Amino acid sequence: MHGTGERVERMERTEVAAEGDGSPSRRTMTTFSAADEEKQRGVRRMKLTALALLLFVAVVYVLAKWASNAGAGPWAGYVAAAAEAGMVGAMADWFAVTALFRHPLGLPIPHTAIIPTKKDQLGVSLGEFVGENFLSEEVVRQRLRAVGIGSRLGAWLAVPDHADRVTAELSAALRGALTVLRDSDVQAVVGEAITRRADAQEIAPGIGKMLEKIVADGGHKRVVDLIVTRAHDWLVLHDEQVMDAVEGGAPGWTPRFVDKRIGERVYKELLRFVTEMRDMPSHPARGALDRFLGDFAADLQSDTDTRARVERLKGEVLGRGEVQDLIASAWTSVRSMIVSAAEDERSELRLRVRASLLSLGARMAVEPKLQEKVDGWVEGAAVYVVTTYRKEITSLITDTVAGWDAEHTTRKIEANIGRDLQFIRINGTVVGSLAGLLIYTVSRLVGV
């Protein structure tokens, strides 16, 4: 046993020296943080403590055997038995602990150096464990339901300072999104959407219904009043131009004075007609216009030819470059308006958003139904993400572990849990000694 203790001591010194080796290759493979280095020093101290305890019981065993052979009395046998069992327990636990990280004594014993050789399998098992126990639908729903996101979020949003903060963050996000988007892309999308929607939907029946309602309500009469008033005023101001136009259209063989009289007559009749339309709500021409608009509204809804003509006209109008430019330029105006409103803390947009957040927070804080609805939305979203991307999430663990260097992983894990594992060796020495003492005592009592 003394020779075995020396071999163990040499082995321990070799491990400690390897861990403290300052060779360039080892430093390259094990780049630890300051915290890792401190933990590693703690592991080395505990290894030395466990080794010292093993050497202590070995020395006790040698002395007890010497005393027993020298006739010191029965007590020496008890001490030797306890020390011998303590060495066996220490050696067994040293082998078990060391086998986790490397081959004991450098010998390729089967089922040793478990962590470096089974690193990838451990990563897969860890990923599966996380997926089954932390990313299951039941666990996610249970944890989120216990948190009570709806009520907590409501209480948080009900605080004015928090609502201001959320409003500011939303405004910044909105400005950022509008800044990232290219105007040309958005304009193309908006123009295409409007054109496609207009092409897909027939507009004649809708225009007909609207016109029918306008005529029935007499809404067109104001337009007629405006037109005839403006026409009357224009005729009064441009009498000579009207008469000149009539005279210019007369045949060349008619006398000049006849053309002038005809021009004056036409102008007077035209002025009288417009004046009567302006001053007489019941003028026959107004009634004729009402009937025409009513018939046209009916044709827009039921007449096939009229509807087809309107559709052709719609296509021609939408196809014009000026109209497409107008549709596309609408985005520029809208974007500028939104950005200005988002930047202004006193804008109507931000004030309304803030008021809405405060109102929503106040309701969420006291209304169980709304809280349940919000909790359901959050749970549904979280469950969807977890169930849909669980494989990708767990693969992050497995791929990360697979990418680690085996030696680096071993040293990293040993630095974090090795100190606790050394207590197993110490406990094995103590428990082994007590067990050996108990077994020896029972054997002596029964006379074995």
KEVOTOR-673712 format. One record per residue (C-alpha): residue number from 1; residue in one letter; x, y, z. Coordinates in Angstrom, 3 decimals, decimal comma. Layout:
SITE   seq   type         xx         yy         zz
SITE   NUM      A          X          Y          Z
...
% end
This chain:
SITE   seq   type         xx         yy         zz
SITE     1      M      0,000      0,000      0,000
SITE     2      H      2,909      2,313      0,612
SITE     3      G      4,024      1,889     -3,015
SITE     4      T      0,483      2,557     -4,180
SITE     5      G      0,373      5,745     -2,134
SITE     6      E      3,570      6,937     -3,746
SITE     7      R      2,170      6,277     -7,205
SITE     8      V     -0,982      8,187     -6,321
SITE     9      E      1,137     11,049     -4,992
SITE    10      R      3,156     11,129     -8,215
SITE    11      M     -0,087     11,017    -10,191
SITE    12      E     -1,559     13,905     -8,183
SITE    13      R      1,575     15,966     -8,612
SITE    14      T      1,521     15,290    -12,348
SITE    15      E     -2,107     16,474    -12,585
SITE    16      V     -1,444     19,588    -10,525
SITE    17      A      1,649     20,395    -12,557
SITE    18      A     -0,275     19,845    -15,809
SITE    19      E     -2,982     22,206    -14,655
SITE    20      G     -0,424     24,827    -13,721
SITE    21      D      1,714     24,262    -16,788
SITE    22      G      2,554     27,497    -18,505
SITE    23      S      3,473     26,031    -21,890
SITE    24      P      2,259     28,056    -24,877
SITE    25      S      0,242     25,158    -26,321
SITE    26      R     -1,673     24,628    -23,094
SITE    27      R     -2,391     28,332    -22,663
SITE    28      T     -3,768     28,389    -26,198
SITE    29      M     -6,117     25,484    -25,562
SITE    30      T     -7,341     26,623    -22,126
SITE    31      T     -8,051     30,313    -22,057
SITE    32      F     -9,794     30,864    -18,735
SITE    33      S    -11,244     33,955    -17,215
SITE    34      A    -10,012     35,305    -13,890
SITE    35      A    -12,943     33,594    -12,146
SITE    36      D    -12,057     30,276    -13,808
SITE    37      E     -8,455     30,583    -12,705
SITE    38      E     -9,558     31,200     -9,111
SITE    39      K    -11,803     28,145     -9,234
SITE    40      Q     -8,960     26,102    -10,695
SITE    41      R     -6,728     27,082     -7,798
SITE    42      G     -9,456     25,968     -5,417
SITE    43      V     -9,589     22,594     -7,173
SITE    44      R     -5,820     22,176     -6,806
SITE    45      R     -6,007     22,971     -3,093
SITE    46      M     -8,758     20,402     -2,573
SITE    47      K     -6,790     17,789     -4,538
SITE    48      L     -3,802     18,345     -2,291
SITE    49      T     -6,044     18,093      0,771
SITE    50      A     -7,529     14,797     -0,416
SITE    51      L     -4,039     13,501     -1,247
SITE    52      A     -2,739     14,575      2,150
SITE    53      L     -5,567     12,701      3,865
SITE    54      L     -4,785      9,585      1,806
SITE    55      L     -1,111      9,808      2,768
SITE    56      F     -2,108     10,328      6,388
SITE    57      V     -4,177      7,139      6,576
SITE    58      A     -1,381      5,307      4,722
SITE    59      V      1,110      6,404      7,372
SITE    60      V     -1,364      5,462     10,117
SITE    61      Y     -1,769      2,053      8,528
SITE    62      V      1,987      1,457      8,429
SITE    63      L      2,450      2,565     12,030
SITE    64      A     -0,528      0,520     13,226
SITE    65      K      0,777     -2,623     11,506
SITE    66      W      4,201     -2,026     13,005
SITE    67      A      2,697     -1,546     16,461
SITE    68      S      0,576     -4,674     16,075
SITE    69      N      3,593     -6,768     15,067
SITE    70      A      5,491     -5,286     18,016
SITE    71      G      2,803     -6,504     20,420
SITE    72      A      1,261     -3,145     21,224
SITE    73      G     -2,143     -4,662     21,912
SITE    74      P     -5,534     -5,236     20,215
SITE    75      W     -6,084     -1,556     19,561
SITE    76      A     -3,454     -1,593     16,820
SITE    77      G     -5,536     -4,051     14,815
SITE    78      Y     -8,554     -1,786     14,966
SITE    79      V     -6,534      1,206     13,824
SITE    80      A     -4,884     -0,747     11,010
SITE    81      A     -8,241     -2,038      9,765
SITE    82      A     -9,740      1,451      9,753
SITE    83      A     -6,722      2,936      7,993
SITE    84      E     -6,639      0,153      5,402
SITE    85      A    -10,326      0,580      4,568
SITE    86      G     -9,808      4,351      4,428
SITE    87      M     -7,071      3,903      1,807
SITE    88      V     -9,320      1,602     -0,231
SITE    89      G    -12,173      4,104     -0,103
SITE    90      A     -9,875      6,976     -1,032
SITE    91      M     -8,371      5,057     -3,951
SITE    92      A    -11,776      3,965     -5,238
SITE    93      D    -13,203      7,476     -5,097
SITE    94      W    -10,020      8,918     -6,626
SITE    95      F    -10,471      6,525     -9,535
SITE    96      A    -14,169      7,446     -9,929
SITE    97      V    -13,546     11,202     -9,842
SITE    98      T    -10,521     11,077    -12,111
SITE    99      A    -12,324      8,840    -14,632
SITE   100      L    -14,777     11,662    -15,282
SITE   101      F    -12,084     13,933    -16,712
SITE   102      R     -9,157     11,750    -17,881
SITE   103      H     -7,678      8,250    -17,959
SITE   104      P     -6,398      7,370    -14,461
SITE   105      L     -2,602      7,092    -14,461
SITE   106      G     -2,749      7,675    -18,220
SITE   107      L     -4,010      4,125    -18,814
SITE   108      P     -6,743      3,779    -21,512
SITE   109      I     -9,088      1,933    -19,187
SITE   110      P    -12,573      1,437    -20,708
SITE   111      H    -15,287      3,816    -19,544
SITE   112      T    -12,853      6,452    -18,295
SITE   113      A    -12,205     10,038    -19,496
SITE   114      I    -15,966     10,247    -19,830
SITE   115      I    -16,318     13,995    -20,364
SITE   116      P    -13,745     14,429    -23,177
SITE   117      T    -14,809     11,244    -24,989
SITE   118      K    -18,564     11,631    -24,493
SITE   119      K    -18,693     15,431    -24,843
SITE   120      D    -20,885     15,458    -27,968
SITE   121      Q    -23,248     12,840    -26,533
SITE   122      L    -23,524     14,854    -23,347
SITE   123      G    -24,383     17,933    -25,440
SITE   124      V    -27,124     16,026    -27,261
SITE   125      S    -28,494     14,669    -23,994
SITE   126      L    -28,423     18,141    -22,455
SITE   127      G    -30,266     19,575    -25,460
SITE   128      E    -32,912     16,841    -25,277
SITE   129      F    -33,276     17,354    -21,528
SITE   130      V    -33,801     21,096    -21,967
SITE   131      G    -36,246     20,547    -24,820
SITE   132      E    -38,336     18,002    -22,926
SITE   133      N    -38,322     19,644    -19,501
SITE   134      F    -38,071     23,375    -20,194
SITE   135      L    -39,448     23,910    -23,703
SITE   136      S    -42,619     21,839    -23,500
SITE   137      E    -46,006     23,471    -24,013
SITE   138      E    -47,232     22,548    -20,534
SITE   139      V    -44,174     24,000    -18,789
SITE   140      V    -44,277     27,229    -20,783
SITE   141      R    -47,987     27,772    -20,144
SITE   142      Q    -47,670     26,926    -16,458
SITE   143      R    -44,748     29,294    -15,900
SITE   144      L    -46,311     32,183    -17,811
SITE   145      R    -49,656     31,685    -16,080
SITE   146      A    -47,944     31,790    -12,708
SITE   147      V    -46,222     35,056    -13,607
SITE   148      G    -49,512     36,843    -14,404
SITE   149      I    -48,158     38,970    -17,225
SITE   150      G    -51,494     40,654    -17,930
SITE   151      S    -51,986     42,128    -14,481
SITE   152      R    -48,322     43,062    -14,041
SITE   153      L    -48,119     44,685    -17,441
SITE   154      G    -51,331     46,581    -16,769
SITE   155      A    -50,082     47,906    -13,432
SITE   156      W    -46,802     48,914    -15,045
SITE   157      L    -48,441     50,694    -17,993
SITE   158      A    -50,848     52,550    -15,712
SITE   159      V    -47,910     54,592    -14,365
SITE   160      P    -47,602     57,822    -16,432
SITE   161      D    -43,802     57,699    -16,518
SITE   162      H    -43,891     54,186    -17,911
SITE   163      A    -46,479     55,146    -20,523
SITE   164      D    -44,243     58,062    -21,548
SITE   165      R    -41,303     55,708    -21,863
SITE   166      V    -43,221     53,222    -24,013
SITE   167      T    -44,555     56,048    -26,185
SITE   168      A    -41,043     57,372    -26,723
SITE   169      E    -39,736     53,906    -27,577
SITE   170      L    -42,572     53,278    -30,013
SITE   171      S    -41,951     56,653    -31,646
SITE   172      A    -38,247     55,885    -32,000
SITE   173      A    -39,023     52,473    -33,478
SITE   174      L    -41,506     54,017    -35,906
SITE   175      R    -39,019     56,666    -37,012
SITE   176      G    -36,346     54,016    -37,422
SITE   177      A    -38,591     51,804    -39,518
SITE   178      L    -39,632     54,680    -41,751
SITE   179      T    -35,995     55,714    -42,131
SITE   180      V    -34,875     52,231    -43,123
SITE   181      L    -37,618     51,795    -45,703
SITE   182      R    -36,693     53,095    -49,128
SITE   183      D    -39,246     55,495    -50,555
SITE   184      S    -39,012     53,984    -54,014
SITE   185      D    -39,852     50,511    -52,729
SITE   186      V    -42,785     51,687    -50,649
SITE   187      Q    -44,088     53,883    -53,452
SITE   188      A    -43,967     50,948    -55,842
SITE   189      V    -45,821     48,734    -53,357
SITE   190      V    -48,469     51,377    -52,614
SITE   191      G    -48,985     52,159    -56,291
SITE   192      E    -49,290     48,499    -57,173
SITE   193      A    -51,688     47,820    -54,292
SITE   194      I    -53,980     50,715    -55,217
SITE   195      T    -53,927     49,863    -58,913
SITE   196      R    -54,541     46,170    -58,281
SITE   197      R    -57,381     46,908    -55,890
SITE   198      A    -58,948     49,350    -58,369
SITE   199      D    -58,616     46,875    -61,234
SITE   200      A    -60,112     44,050    -59,193
SITE   201      Q    -63,207     45,969    -58,122
SITE   202      E    -65,822     47,455    -60,480
SITE   203      I    -66,472     51,070    -59,561
SITE   204      A    -69,526     51,879    -61,702
SITE   205      P    -72,188     50,375    -59,357
SITE   206      G    -70,684     52,121    -56,368
SITE   207      I    -70,569     55,446    -58,180
SITE   208      G    -74,159     54,884    -59,307
SITE   209      K    -75,395     54,260    -55,765
SITE   210      M    -73,551     57,284    -54,475
SITE   211      L    -74,915     59,484    -57,268
SITE   212      E    -78,434     58,173    -56,695
SITE   213      K    -78,267     59,068    -53,019
SITE   214      I    -76,848     62,512    -53,796
SITE   215      V    -79,680     63,238    -56,253
SITE   216      A    -82,299     61,903    -53,836
SITE   217      D    -80,958     64,125    -51,050
SITE   218      G    -80,631     67,132    -53,374
SITE   219      G    -76,949     67,376    -52,699
SITE   220      H    -76,203     68,097    -56,377
SITE   221      K    -78,237     71,295    -56,312
SITE   222      R    -75,467     73,196    -54,556
SITE   223      V    -73,101     72,180    -57,321
SITE   224      V    -75,613     73,333    -59,940
SITE   225      D    -76,090     76,631    -58,079
SITE   226      L    -72,342     77,170    -58,029
SITE   227      I    -71,961     76,368    -61,728
SITE   228      V    -74,777     78,604    -62,975
SITE   229      T    -73,661     81,439    -60,704
SITE   230      R    -70,149     81,262    -62,011
SITE   231      A    -71,465     80,954    -65,565
SITE   232      H    -73,645     84,058    -65,113
SITE   233      D    -70,745     86,052    -63,713
SITE   234      W    -68,494     84,925    -66,540
SITE   235      L    -71,050     85,890    -69,205
SITE   236      V    -71,474     89,322    -67,668
SITE   237      L    -67,728     89,918    -67,722
SITE   238      H    -67,107     88,445    -71,183
SITE   239      D    -70,085     89,633    -73,236
SITE   240      E    -67,979     90,920    -76,095
SITE   241      Q    -66,048     87,658    -76,329
SITE   242      V    -69,254     85,656    -76,560
SITE   243      M    -70,680     87,921    -79,271
SITE   244      D    -67,404     87,880    -81,180
SITE   245      A    -67,396     84,094    -81,065
SITE   246      V    -70,947     83,997    -82,497
SITE   247      E    -70,117     86,508    -85,225
SITE   248      G    -66,952     84,626    -86,099
SITE   249      G    -68,919     81,480    -86,729
SITE   250      A    -71,401     83,100    -89,106
SITE   251      P    -71,176     82,442    -92,886
SITE   252      G    -69,081     84,847    -94,907
SITE   253      W    -71,904     85,893    -97,217
SITE   254      T    -74,085     87,352    -94,382
SITE   255      P    -73,924     91,102    -93,779
SITE   256      R    -71,846     92,297    -90,865
SITE   257      F    -74,732     94,068    -89,102
SITE   258      V    -76,813     90,886    -89,304
SITE   259      D    -74,006     88,890    -87,698
SITE   260      K    -73,758     91,479    -84,958
SITE   261      R    -77,496     91,437    -84,276
SITE   262      I    -77,458     87,652    -84,149
SITE   263      G    -74,503     87,698    -81,773
SITE   264      E    -76,227     90,140    -79,460
SITE   265      R    -79,418     88,093    -79,583
SITE   266      V    -77,636     84,839    -78,778
SITE   267      Y    -75,763     86,464    -75,929
SITE   268      K    -78,935     87,928    -74,394
SITE   269      E    -80,802     84,622    -74,645
SITE   270      L    -77,888     82,740    -73,154
SITE   271      L    -77,596     85,262    -70,315
SITE   272      R    -81,352     85,114    -69,707
SITE   273      F    -81,301     81,331    -69,631
SITE   274      V    -78,440     81,189    -67,130
SITE   275      T    -79,992     83,940    -64,994
SITE   276      E    -83,315     82,092    -64,821
SITE   277      M    -81,572     78,861    -63,874
SITE   278      R    -79,742     80,711    -61,147
SITE   279      D    -82,819     82,453    -59,730
SITE   280      M    -85,484     79,755    -60,288
SITE   281      P    -85,042     76,534    -58,277
SITE   282      S    -87,921     75,018    -60,248
SITE   283      H    -86,493     75,888    -63,656
SITE   284      P    -87,248     73,205    -66,280
SITE   285      A    -83,563     72,844    -67,078
SITE   286      R    -82,874     71,973    -63,458
SITE   287      G    -85,595     69,336    -63,571
SITE   288      A    -84,132     67,951    -66,778
SITE   289      L    -80,721     67,812    -65,118
SITE   290      D    -82,212     65,965    -62,142
SITE   291      R    -83,783     63,398    -64,431
SITE   292      F    -80,550     63,011    -66,383
SITE   293      L    -78,513     62,421    -63,233
SITE   294      G    -81,102     59,956    -61,926
SITE   295      D    -81,094     58,023    -65,176
SITE   296      F    -77,308     58,062    -65,284
SITE   297      A    -77,131     56,724    -61,720
SITE   298      A    -79,461     53,888    -62,667
SITE   299      D    -77,434     53,112    -65,800
SITE   300      L    -74,231     52,976    -63,766
SITE   301      Q    -75,782     50,263    -61,635
SITE   302      S    -77,634     48,208    -64,224
SITE   303      D    -76,701     49,129    -67,801
SITE   304      T    -73,975     46,854    -69,159
SITE   305      D    -72,678     49,275    -71,784
SITE   306      T    -72,454     52,177    -69,347
SITE   307      R    -70,612     50,081    -66,798
SITE   308      A    -68,186     48,828    -69,440
SITE   309      R    -67,432     52,390    -70,547
SITE   310      V    -66,741     53,452    -66,974
SITE   311      E    -64,357     50,515    -66,526
SITE   312      R    -62,484     51,428    -69,701
SITE   313      L    -62,262     55,026    -68,548
SITE   314      K    -60,987     53,863    -65,149
SITE   315      G    -58,262     51,801    -66,790
SITE   316      E    -57,201     54,703    -68,984
SITE   317      V    -57,033     57,076    -66,023
SITE   318      L    -55,068     54,672    -63,816
SITE   319      G    -52,682     53,927    -66,648
SITE   320      R    -51,633     57,532    -67,076
SITE   321      G    -48,205     58,380    -65,714
SITE   322      E    -49,477     61,473    -63,936
SITE   323      V    -51,931     59,388    -61,896
SITE   324      Q    -49,268     56,807    -61,003
SITE   325      D    -46,899     59,574    -59,932
SITE   326      L    -49,655     61,075    -57,793
SITE   327      I    -50,347     57,729    -56,110
SITE   328      A    -46,654     57,098    -55,479
SITE   329      S    -46,004     60,592    -54,148
SITE   330      A    -48,743     60,137    -51,564
SITE   331      W    -46,345     57,938    -49,551
SITE   332      T    -43,811     60,742    -49,285
SITE   333      S    -46,383     63,052    -47,770
SITE   334      V    -47,676     60,398    -45,407
SITE   335      R    -44,172     59,442    -44,257
SITE   336      S    -43,192     63,044    -43,637
SITE   337      M    -46,357     63,631    -41,661
SITE   338      I    -45,855     60,501    -39,522
SITE   339      V    -42,167     61,246    -38,836
SITE   340      S    -42,974     64,801    -37,779
SITE   341      A    -45,750     63,586    -35,489
SITE   342      A    -43,484     60,912    -33,975
SITE   343      E    -40,727     63,426    -33,232
SITE   344      D    -43,028     66,005    -31,639
SITE   345      E    -43,742     65,111    -28,006
SITE   346      R    -46,901     67,223    -28,050
SITE   347      S    -48,231     65,919    -31,352
SITE   348      E    -51,718     64,491    -31,507
SITE   349      L    -50,310     61,107    -32,481
SITE   350      R    -48,089     60,759    -29,418
SITE   351      L    -50,695     62,192    -27,066
SITE   352      R    -53,283     59,721    -28,314
SITE   353      V    -50,848     56,812    -28,051
SITE   354      R    -49,938     57,809    -24,490
SITE   355      A    -53,590     58,172    -23,509
SITE   356      S    -54,369     54,785    -25,045
SITE   357      L    -51,521     53,124    -23,151
SITE   358      L    -52,637     54,638    -19,843
SITE   359      S    -56,215     53,569    -20,478
SITE   360      L    -55,138     50,076    -21,478
SITE   361      G    -52,911     49,753    -18,433
SITE   362      A    -55,665     50,891    -16,074
SITE   363      R    -58,090     48,375    -17,570
SITE   364      M    -55,594     45,527    -17,559
SITE   365      A    -54,782     46,166    -13,904
SITE   366      V    -58,380     45,637    -12,730
SITE   367      E    -60,246     43,620    -15,385
SITE   368      P    -59,713     39,856    -15,039
SITE   369      K    -61,178     39,122    -18,469
SITE   370      L    -58,739     41,454    -20,183
SITE   371      Q    -55,892     40,006    -18,132
SITE   372      E    -56,872     36,504    -19,209
SITE   373      K    -57,030     37,618    -22,816
SITE   374      V    -53,542     39,163    -22,671
SITE   375      D    -52,171     36,124    -20,849
SITE   376      G    -53,686     33,917    -23,530
SITE   377      W    -52,060     35,965    -26,289
SITE   378      V    -48,657     35,832    -24,583
SITE   379      E    -48,952     32,126    -23,831
SITE   380      G    -50,043     31,381    -27,381
SITE   381      A    -47,159     33,346    -28,874
SITE   382      A    -44,611     31,753    -26,531
SITE   383      V    -45,949     28,247    -27,135
SITE   384      Y    -45,889     28,809    -30,883
SITE   385      V    -42,258     29,927    -30,775
SITE   386      V    -41,234     27,082    -28,467
SITE   387      T    -43,058     24,306    -30,339
SITE   388      T    -42,087     25,601    -33,771
SITE   389      Y    -38,448     26,352    -33,079
SITE   390      R    -37,708     23,902    -30,248
SITE   391      K    -35,355     21,903    -32,441
SITE   392      E    -33,456     25,046    -33,443
SITE   393      I    -33,237     26,170    -29,808
SITE   394      T    -31,909     22,844    -28,531
SITE   395      S    -29,546     22,567    -31,501
SITE   396      L    -27,920     25,747    -30,217
SITE   397      I    -26,893     23,783    -27,127
SITE   398      T    -25,769     20,659    -28,977
SITE   399      D    -23,924     22,567    -31,705
SITE   400      T    -22,207     24,784    -29,154
SITE   401      V    -21,029     21,832    -27,088
SITE   402      A    -19,941     19,987    -30,237
SITE   403      G    -17,843     22,983    -31,235
SITE   404      W    -15,974     23,077    -27,924
SITE   405      D    -12,456     21,680    -27,692
SITE   406      A    -12,526     18,448    -25,668
SITE   407      E     -9,582     19,362    -23,428
SITE   408      H    -10,845     22,894    -22,940
SITE   409      T    -14,309     21,583    -22,041
SITE   410      T    -12,853     19,116    -19,575
SITE   411      R    -10,769     21,748    -17,822
SITE   412      K    -13,664     24,184    -17,809
SITE   413      I    -16,048     21,713    -16,201
SITE   414      E    -13,444     20,501    -13,737
SITE   415      A    -12,708     24,076    -12,709
SITE   416      N    -16,376     24,638    -11,880
SITE   417      I    -17,301     21,346    -10,179
SITE   418      G    -13,942     19,727     -9,413
SITE   419      R    -13,676     21,249     -5,932
SITE   420      D    -16,955     19,650     -4,857
SITE   421      L    -15,903     16,343     -6,384
SITE   422      Q    -12,759     16,298     -4,261
SITE   423      F    -15,006     16,162     -1,211
SITE   424      I    -16,145     12,786     -2,510
SITE   425      R    -12,567     11,555     -2,116
SITE   426      I    -12,328     12,992      1,389
SITE   427      N    -15,687     11,499      2,347
SITE   428      G    -14,642      8,180      0,807
SITE   429      T    -11,563      8,126      3,028
SITE   430      V    -13,526      8,914      6,174
SITE   431      V    -16,485      6,651      5,394
SITE   432      G    -14,151      3,851      4,292
SITE   433      S    -12,251      4,087      7,569
SITE   434      L    -15,444      3,932      9,608
SITE   435      A    -16,774      1,040      7,520
SITE   436      G    -13,497     -0,841      7,891
SITE   437      L    -13,514     -0,261     11,628
SITE   438      L    -17,109     -1,486     11,867
SITE   439      I    -16,440     -4,597      9,803
SITE   440      Y    -13,299     -5,449     11,810
SITE   441      T    -15,145     -4,900     15,112
SITE   442      V    -18,072     -7,139     14,079
SITE   443      S    -15,625     -9,802     12,894
SITE   444      R    -13,845     -9,800     16,231
SITE   445      L    -17,113    -10,000     18,127
SITE   446      V    -18,399    -12,993     16,220
SITE   447      G    -14,977    -14,623     16,336
SITE   448      V    -14,340    -14,695     12,589
% end
